[in-house]
């Protein structure tokens, strides 16, 4: 993936995260989880899938996502 594609994907992630945070109020734990999961998405389709799952299932989807194990080799960023 070249730099242009990475920038496009990053902008798509920002758009979807901002949209989610405008639609409903999340607590800080949920916000961190959403940002973490969307940040791990490697394609636009995956970002859109996560976004639509959150819109459709909301809290239930977030509870299920919390139990997905982190990808090995990726360090967590402090927020």
DSSP file (Angstrom, degrees, kcal/mol; ACC not computed):
  #  RESIDUE AA STRUCTURE BP1 BP2  ACC     N-H-->O    O-->H-N    N-H-->O    O-->H-N    TCO  KAPPA ALPHA  PHI   PSI    X-CA   Y-CA   Z-CA
    1    1 A X              0   0    0      0, 0.0     2,-0.0     0, 0.0     0, 0.0   0.000 360.0 360.0 360.0 125.3    0.0    0.0    0.0
    2    2 A X     >  -     0   0    0      1,-0.1     4,-2.1     4,-0.0     3,-0.2  -0.265 360.0 -97.1 -82.2 174.0    1.5    3.3   -1.0
    3    3 A X  H  > S+     0   0    0      1,-0.2     4,-2.4     2,-0.2     5,-0.2   0.861 121.9  55.7 -60.7 -38.4    1.4    6.5    1.0
    4    4 A X  H  > S+     0   0    0      1,-0.2     4,-2.2     2,-0.2    -1,-0.2   0.918 108.8  47.0 -61.5 -43.9   -1.6    7.9   -0.9
    5    5 A X  H  > S+     0   0    0      2,-0.2     4,-2.4     1,-0.2    -1,-0.2   0.880 110.9  52.4 -66.1 -38.5   -3.6    4.8   -0.1
    6    6 A X  H  X S+     0   0    0     -4,-2.1     4,-2.4     2,-0.2    -2,-0.2   0.905 110.0  48.4 -63.7 -41.1   -2.6    4.9    3.5
    7    7 A X  H  X S+     0   0    0     -4,-2.4     4,-2.4     2,-0.2    -2,-0.2   0.907 110.9  50.7 -66.3 -41.6   -3.7    8.6    3.8
    8    8 A X  H  X S+     0   0    0     -4,-2.2     4,-2.1     2,-0.2    -2,-0.2   0.926 111.8  47.3 -60.6 -45.1   -7.0    7.8    2.1
    9    9 A X  H  X S+     0   0    0     -4,-2.4     4,-2.4     1,-0.2    -2,-0.2   0.905 110.7  52.0 -64.5 -41.5   -7.7    4.9    4.5
   10   10 A X  H  X S+     0   0    0     -4,-2.4     4,-2.2     1,-0.2    -1,-0.2   0.920 110.0  48.9 -60.7 -44.1   -6.8    7.1    7.5
   11   11 A X  H  X S+     0   0    0     -4,-2.4     4,-2.2     2,-0.2    -1,-0.2   0.877 109.5  52.1 -64.1 -37.9   -9.2    9.8    6.3
   12   12 A X  H  X S+     0   0    0     -4,-2.1     4,-2.3     2,-0.2    -1,-0.2   0.917 108.8  50.7 -63.1 -43.2  -12.0    7.2    5.9
   13   13 A X  H  X S+     0   0    0     -4,-2.4     4,-2.5     1,-0.2     5,-0.2   0.914 109.8  50.3 -60.9 -43.4  -11.4    6.0    9.4
   14   14 A X  H  X S+     0   0    0     -4,-2.2     4,-2.6     1,-0.2     5,-0.3   0.909 109.3  51.3 -61.4 -42.8  -11.6    9.6   10.8
   15   15 A X  H  X S+     0   0    0     -4,-2.2     4,-2.2     1,-0.2    -1,-0.2   0.931 113.1  44.1 -61.1 -46.8  -14.8   10.2    8.9
   16   16 A X  H  X S+     0   0    0     -4,-2.3     4,-2.4     2,-0.2    -2,-0.2   0.895 114.0  49.0 -69.3 -39.6  -16.5    7.1   10.3
   17   17 A X  H  X S+     0   0    0     -4,-2.5     4,-2.4     2,-0.2    -2,-0.2   0.943 113.1  47.3 -64.5 -46.3  -15.2    7.6   13.9
   18   18 A X  H  X S+     0   0    0     -4,-2.6     4,-1.5    -5,-0.2    -2,-0.2   0.896 111.5  51.8 -61.4 -39.9  -16.4   11.2   13.9
   19   19 A X  H  X S+     0   0    0     -4,-2.2     4,-1.8    -5,-0.3    -1,-0.2   0.921 110.0  48.7 -62.6 -44.6  -19.7   10.1   12.5
   20   20 A X  H  X S+     0   0    0     -4,-2.4     4,-1.8     1,-0.2    -2,-0.2   0.911 110.4  50.6 -61.4 -42.8  -20.2    7.5   15.2
   21   21 A X  H  < S+     0   0    0     -4,-2.4    -1,-0.2     1,-0.2    -2,-0.2   0.759 111.0  49.3 -71.5 -23.4  -19.3    9.9   18.0
   22   22 A X  H  < S+     0   0    0     -4,-1.5    -1,-0.2    -3,-0.2    -2,-0.2   0.823 107.0  56.1 -79.1 -33.1  -21.8   12.5   16.6
   23   23 A X  H  < S-     0   0    0     -4,-1.8     2,-0.3     1,-0.2    -2,-0.2   0.922 121.8  -1.2 -68.7 -45.0  -24.6    9.9   16.4
   24   24 A X  S  < S-     0   0    0     -4,-1.8     2,-0.5     2,-0.0    -1,-0.2  -0.973  73.9-101.6-146.9 161.5  -24.5    8.8   20.0
   25   25 A X        -     0   0    0     -2,-0.3     2,-0.3    -3,-0.1    -3,-0.1  -0.710  36.4-173.9 -85.7 125.3  -22.7    9.3   23.3
   26   26 A X        -     0   0    0     -2,-0.5     2,-0.1    -5,-0.1    -5,-0.0  -0.870  24.0-119.1-112.4 149.9  -20.2    6.7   24.2
   27   27 A X     >  -     0   0    0     -2,-0.3     4,-2.4     1,-0.1     5,-0.2  -0.328  39.0 -96.6 -78.1 173.7  -18.3    6.4   27.4
   28   28 A X  H  > S+     0   0    0      1,-0.2     4,-2.4     2,-0.2     5,-0.2   0.870 123.8  53.4 -62.8 -38.2  -14.5    6.7   27.4
   29   29 A X  H  > S+     0   0    0      1,-0.2     4,-2.2     2,-0.2    -1,-0.2   0.926 111.0  46.7 -61.4 -44.4  -14.0    2.9   27.4
   30   30 A X  H  > S+     0   0    0      2,-0.2     4,-2.7     1,-0.2    -2,-0.2   0.895 110.7  52.6 -65.0 -40.4  -16.3    2.5   24.4
   31   31 A X  H  X S+     0   0    0     -4,-2.4     4,-2.6     2,-0.2     5,-0.2   0.923 109.8  48.3 -61.3 -44.4  -14.6    5.3   22.6
   32   32 A X  H  X S+     0   0    0     -4,-2.4     4,-2.5     1,-0.2    -1,-0.2   0.914 112.6  49.0 -61.6 -42.7  -11.2    3.7   23.1
   33   33 A X  H  X S+     0   0    0     -4,-2.2     4,-2.6     2,-0.2     5,-0.2   0.917 111.9  48.2 -63.7 -44.4  -12.5    0.3   21.9
   34   34 A X  H  X S+     0   0    0     -4,-2.7     4,-2.6     2,-0.2     5,-0.3   0.937 113.6  46.5 -62.1 -47.8  -14.1    1.8   18.8
   35   35 A X  H  X S+     0   0    0     -4,-2.6     4,-2.3     1,-0.2    -2,-0.2   0.915 113.2  50.0 -61.8 -43.1  -10.9    3.8   17.9
   36   36 A X  H  X S+     0   0    0     -4,-2.5     4,-1.3    -5,-0.2    -2,-0.2   0.933 113.7  44.0 -61.6 -47.3   -8.8    0.7   18.5
   37   37 A X  H  X S+     0   0    0     -4,-2.6     4,-0.6     1,-0.2    -2,-0.2   0.903 116.0  45.9 -69.3 -41.0  -10.9   -1.6   16.3
   38   38 A X  H >< S+     0   0    0     -4,-2.6     3,-0.9    -5,-0.2    -1,-0.2   0.875 108.8  57.4 -68.8 -35.2  -11.4    0.9   13.5
   39   39 A X  H 3< S+     0   0    0     -4,-2.3    -1,-0.2    -5,-0.3    -2,-0.2   0.822 103.2  54.4 -63.8 -30.4   -7.7    1.6   13.6
   40   40 A X  H 3< S+     0   0    0     -4,-1.3    -1,-0.2    -3,-0.2    -2,-0.2   0.656  82.1 110.1 -77.7 -15.6   -6.8   -2.0   13.0
   41   41 A X    <<  -     0   0    0     -3,-0.9   -28,-0.1    -4,-0.6     3,-0.0  -0.377  50.1-166.7 -63.8 135.7   -9.0   -2.2    9.9
   42   42 A X        +     0   0    0     -2,-0.1     2,-0.3     1,-0.0    -1,-0.1   0.496  66.1  41.3-104.0  -5.9   -6.8   -2.6    6.8
   43   43 A X  S  > S-     0   0    0      1,-0.1     4,-1.7   -34,-0.1     5,-0.1  -0.943  78.7-118.1-138.1 161.0   -9.5   -1.9    4.1
   44   44 A X  H  > S+     0   0    0     -2,-0.3     4,-2.6     1,-0.2     5,-0.2   0.883 114.3  57.7 -62.9 -38.9  -12.3    0.5    3.6
   45   45 A X  H  > S+     0   0    0      1,-0.2     4,-2.4     2,-0.2    -1,-0.2   0.884 105.3  49.9 -61.0 -38.6  -14.8   -2.3    3.5
   46   46 A X  H  > S+     0   0    0      2,-0.2     4,-2.2     1,-0.2    -1,-0.2   0.888 110.4  49.7 -68.3 -39.1  -13.7   -3.5    7.0
   47   47 A X  H  X S+     0   0    0     -4,-1.7     4,-2.3     2,-0.2    -2,-0.2   0.935 112.7  47.3 -63.2 -46.1  -14.1    0.0    8.4
   48   48 A X  H  X S+     0   0    0     -4,-2.6     4,-2.6     2,-0.2     5,-0.2   0.884 109.8  53.6 -63.6 -39.3  -17.6    0.3    6.8
   49   49 A X  H  X S+     0   0    0     -4,-2.4     4,-2.3    -5,-0.2    -1,-0.2   0.938 110.4  46.3 -60.6 -47.4  -18.5   -3.2    8.2
   50   50 A X  H  X S+     0   0    0     -4,-2.2     4,-2.1     1,-0.2    -2,-0.2   0.917 112.5  51.1 -61.6 -44.0  -17.6   -2.2   11.7
   51   51 A X  H  X S+     0   0    0     -4,-2.3     4,-2.0     1,-0.2    -2,-0.2   0.929 112.2  45.2 -59.2 -48.8  -19.4    1.1   11.4
   52   52 A X  H  X S+     0   0    0     -4,-2.6     4,-2.4     1,-0.2    -1,-0.2   0.847 110.1  54.5 -69.2 -33.9  -22.7   -0.5   10.2
   53   53 A X  H  X>S+     0   0    0     -4,-2.3     4,-3.0    -5,-0.2     5,-0.6   0.907 109.2  48.8 -63.8 -40.7  -22.5   -3.2   12.8
   54   54 A X  H  X5S+     0   0    0     -4,-2.1     4,-1.4     3,-0.2    -2,-0.2   0.896 112.3  47.9 -65.9 -39.4  -22.3   -0.5   15.5
   55   55 A X  H  <5S+     0   0    0     -4,-2.0    -2,-0.2    -5,-0.2    -1,-0.2   0.906 119.0  39.9 -66.1 -40.6  -25.2    1.3   14.0
   56   56 A X  H  <5S+     0   0    0     -4,-2.4    -2,-0.2    -5,-0.1    -3,-0.2   0.938 133.6  17.0 -75.6 -49.1  -27.3   -1.8   13.8
   57   57 A X  H ><5S+     0   0    0     -4,-3.0     3,-1.4    -5,-0.2     4,-0.4   0.609  80.9 174.2-107.8 -15.0  -26.5   -3.6   17.0
   58   58 A X  T 3X< +     0   0    0     -4,-1.4     4,-1.9    -5,-0.6     3,-0.3  -0.175  68.3  15.5  53.2-119.7  -24.9   -0.9   19.2
   59   59 A X  H 3> S+     0   0    0      1,-0.2     4,-2.2     2,-0.2    -1,-0.3   0.850 125.6  55.6 -59.7 -39.8  -24.1   -2.0   22.7
   60   60 A X  H <> S+     0   0    0     -3,-1.4     4,-1.7     1,-0.2    -1,-0.2   0.911 108.5  48.5 -61.7 -41.7  -24.4   -5.7   22.0
   61   61 A X  H  > S+     0   0    0     -4,-0.4     4,-2.4    -3,-0.3    -1,-0.2   0.905 109.4  52.4 -65.5 -41.7  -21.8   -5.5   19.3
   62   62 A X  H  X S+     0   0    0     -4,-1.9     4,-1.6     1,-0.2    -1,-0.2   0.893 107.8  51.8 -62.4 -39.3  -19.4   -3.5   21.5
   63   63 A X  H  < S+     0   0    0     -4,-2.2     4,-0.5     1,-0.2    -1,-0.2   0.888 112.0  46.3 -65.0 -38.0  -19.6   -6.2   24.2
   64   64 A X  H >< S+     0   0    0     -4,-1.7     3,-1.0     1,-0.2    -2,-0.2   0.887 109.7  54.0 -69.7 -38.6  -18.9   -8.9   21.7
   65   65 A X  H >< S+     0   0    0     -4,-2.4     3,-1.7     1,-0.2    -1,-0.2   0.805  95.4  68.3 -67.5 -29.8  -16.0   -7.0   20.2
   66   66 A X  T 3< S+     0   0    0     -4,-1.6    -1,-0.2     1,-0.3    -2,-0.2   0.793  97.1  54.3 -60.0 -27.3  -14.3   -6.5   23.6
   67   67 A X  T <  S+     0   0    0     -3,-1.0     2,-0.4    -4,-0.5    -1,-0.3   0.464  78.9 108.7 -90.8  -0.9  -13.6  -10.2   23.7
   68   68 A X  S <  S-     0   0    0     -3,-1.7     2,-0.0    -4,-0.2    -3,-0.0  -0.640  76.1-119.4 -75.0 127.4  -11.8  -10.4   20.4
   69   69 A X        -     0   0    0     -2,-0.4    -2,-0.1     1,-0.1    -1,-0.1  -0.349  29.2-103.4 -70.6 148.2   -8.1  -10.9   21.2
   70   70 A X        -     0   0    0      1,-0.1     2,-0.3    -2,-0.0    -1,-0.1  -0.286  39.6 -98.1 -67.7 155.2   -5.6   -8.3   20.0
   71   71 A X    >   -     0   0    0      1,-0.1     3,-1.4     2,-0.0    -1,-0.1  -0.565  43.8-111.1 -74.2 133.6   -3.4   -8.9   17.0
   72   72 A X  T 3  S+     0   0    0     -2,-0.3     3,-0.1     1,-0.2    -1,-0.1  -0.368  98.4  27.2 -66.4 142.6    0.0  -10.1   18.0
   73   73 A X  T 3  S+     0   0    0      1,-0.2     2,-0.6    -2,-0.1    -1,-0.2   0.385  91.1 113.1  90.1  -4.0    2.9   -7.7   17.3
   74   74 A X    <   -     0   0    0     -3,-1.4     2,-0.3     0, 0.0    -1,-0.2  -0.896  58.1-143.8-105.1 125.2    0.8   -4.6   17.6
   75   75 A X        -     0   0    0     -2,-0.6     2,-0.3    -3,-0.1    -4,-0.0  -0.626  19.1-116.9 -85.9 143.3    1.6   -2.3   20.5
   76   76 A X        -     0   0    0     -2,-0.3     2,-0.4     1,-0.0    -1,-0.1  -0.583  25.3-135.5 -77.5 140.0   -1.2   -0.5   22.2
   77   77 A X        -     0   0    0     -2,-0.3     2,-0.3     2,-0.0    -1,-0.0  -0.759  18.0-119.6 -94.1 141.0   -1.1    3.3   22.1
   78   78 A X              0   0    0     -2,-0.4    -1,-0.0     1,-0.1     0, 0.0  -0.597 360.0 360.0 -78.0 141.2   -1.7    5.4   25.2
   79   79 A X              0   0    0     -2,-0.3    -1,-0.1     0, 0.0    -2,-0.0   0.389 360.0 360.0-109.2 360.0   -4.7    7.7   24.8
